[in-house]
Amino acid sequence: MTCFFGSFARVLSFLCLAFFPTGALASQNLFFQFSSPSGSFLAGQKAFRDLATSVAADSLLEAALLERNNPGITERSFAALVADGRIPEAEIMARNMLEQEPDNSLARLVLATIALKERRYSSVVNRLEDMGLSDFVDISAMILRAWARVGQSRLDKAMVELGRLDGGGLDDFLVFHKALMADVAGDSSALELARISYETEPFLGRMVEFYSRVLGNSGRNREALAVLDDFEREGLNHPGVSFVRQEIEAGRLPGKFAATINEGASELFQGIGVALGRDGSTDIAMVFLQLGLYLNPDADTTSLTIAQFLEDAHRYEAANEIYRSIGDDSLYRLDALVRIAQNMDALGDRAGAISRLKEIVFQYPENLDALVALGNILRLDEQYDDAAYAYSRAIDLVGGDHPQDWRYFYLRGIANERRGEWPAAERDFLKALELNPTQPQVLNYLGYSWVEMGINLKRALAMIEQAVSISPRQGYIVDSLGWAQYRMNNFEEAVAILEQAVRLSPNDPEINDHLGDAYWRVGRRNEARFQWNIAGFVDDTGDVAARVEPKLANGLPDQPDEAERNNEDS
C-alpha cells in the first residue's frame, strides 16, 4: 500500500500550489515560514465556524500539512474544502484519506456523490456498501445509494435500500424521497407516495409544490388546485406554489419537481443541510449543501439556503454575491433582490436599502415580501408613518383574515405605537391575538405596553405569564414579567424574575436597567448601581446610558410610603 502520509504531503503541496501562485510562495517563503500548526488550526476552526470557508480551508490545509499524523485535522480540512465548494480538490484529498482510513464515511460519501453526478451508478453502490447507520453521513450515504439504484432502473432495490432506515425517526423524510424516486422513475406509485408525504406537512411550500406538480402532471388539475387553495387559504405564499398554479390555470403541465437522478439526490443534501443548520451546526451543514449544489448547480433553493446561513454569520457581502447569481428567469429572483436590499441595510447603507426596496415595490406592487421588508427597514429608520402605510398595504394584499396574518398586524401595531397612535396600535395587537391567541411576541408586547401605561395590569400580567410559559428562554419576555411585577410594587418577586432574565440575556441594557431599579427598591443599593453601570456599558444607542446616568448619581426617588417614613424619621 502507498504510504498515506507521503502521498498526503504530495496532495497538500499540490493544493497549496493551487491556493498560492508560485511567485507568492517565493516572496513570502510560505513553505518554510508557516504559522504554528495550532495557530493555523485555531484560525481555520474560527473561520469555519464563521462560515469563511475559503479562509478555513486554506488555514486547515496548512495545519494538516504541518501535523500529518493528526487525522482529526486532516478530516476537518477536508470538510472545509467541501464546504467551500472545492469538490475537485476535495476528491484528491478523499482518495488519499481512504488509503489510510478505508472506512472514512465522509470521504466515501463525497467520492460516491462525484460518481453519481458522472452516472457511474455501480461505483456509487459499491463505494457505499457496508456503511453503518450511526450518523447523518451514514444515513445520507444510504439514501444516495438508493438514488443510484434508481439510476440503474431498479426502483425496487431503491425501496429496499430505504427500507433499512425505517423506524429510525426519519419516516417523513424517507417517504418524501420514495415519492421523488418514484416520480423520477415514472412509476405510478409516485402519486400515492406524494400524497402521504404531503399530508405530513401540508403547509410547507416545497411540499405543496411537489404534490401539486405530481397531481398536475397526472391530469388531476382539480385536486391540484384544491391543494394550492388550502395552502393559500392559510395566508401562505411560495414562488414554486405560485408557478404551479399559473401553469395549471394556463392548461400546461407544471413539470416535475426533480427531473433527473442528480436533481433528486440534490434534495437529499438540501434537506440534511437545512436540518443541521437548524440545530446550529452550520459549518457541517455547508458540507451537505455544497454537495447538493454540486449535483444540481441550478438548485436555487440550495443557493438561497447557503446565502441565508452566511447572513446569519454576518457575512452579508458573501451572501449578496450568491443572491446576485440567481438568474432573471428564476422563480426566486425577487426573493434574492429583496434579500440584497436587506443586506445593504445590514452593511450600513440604509438609505440605499430603502431606495432599492421602494423600486421593487413600485415594479412589483403585489410582492408581499418586498412590502414587509420595506416596512421593517422604515420602522428601524424611525419612519413610523411610512412603515405603518407599508404594513397596511401588506394587510390589504393578504386580506388580513388568515392565521398567518397576525404578523402584519403585530408589525403595524409596533409602528403605530411608536408614532404615538396608541388606540390604533392596541387594535392591531388585539387583532393579531384574535388571529393567533397564543403568539408570545404579541402577548408580551401588548402586556408590556399596558404595564408601562399602568392600565389593565391584571390582564397584562396574565398575558405576559402566558408568553413566558410559551417562550421561557427568551430573556426579553421574562424581563417583561419581572417589570410587570415591579410596576405592581411586587419588588421581591421582580428581583427574582429579573435576575433570571439577566442570566438569559446578560448583554441587554434594558434588562440590566430594570434589575438595577428592582435592586434599589429592595435596599440592595450597591448591586443596583452595579447593574446600572452594566446597562450603560452595553448600550449601543445611548438611550439607556442617558437614563441610568442620573440614577447612578442620585438613585431612584422615594416611593410614597418611603417618603412618608423618611418624614416621620426626620
PyMOL commands that set and color helices and strands:
alter all, ss='L'
color gray80, all
select helices_A, chain A and resi 4-19+22-28+37-49+53-66+71-83+87-100+105-117+121-127+136-151+155-163+171-185+190-200+205-217+221-233+239-249+261-278+282-295+300-312+316-325+333-346+350-363+368-380+384-398+403-418+422-435+440-453+457-470+475-487+491-504+509-521+525-538+543-554+560-569
alter helices_A, ss='H'
color red, helices_A
deselect
rebuild
show_as cartoon
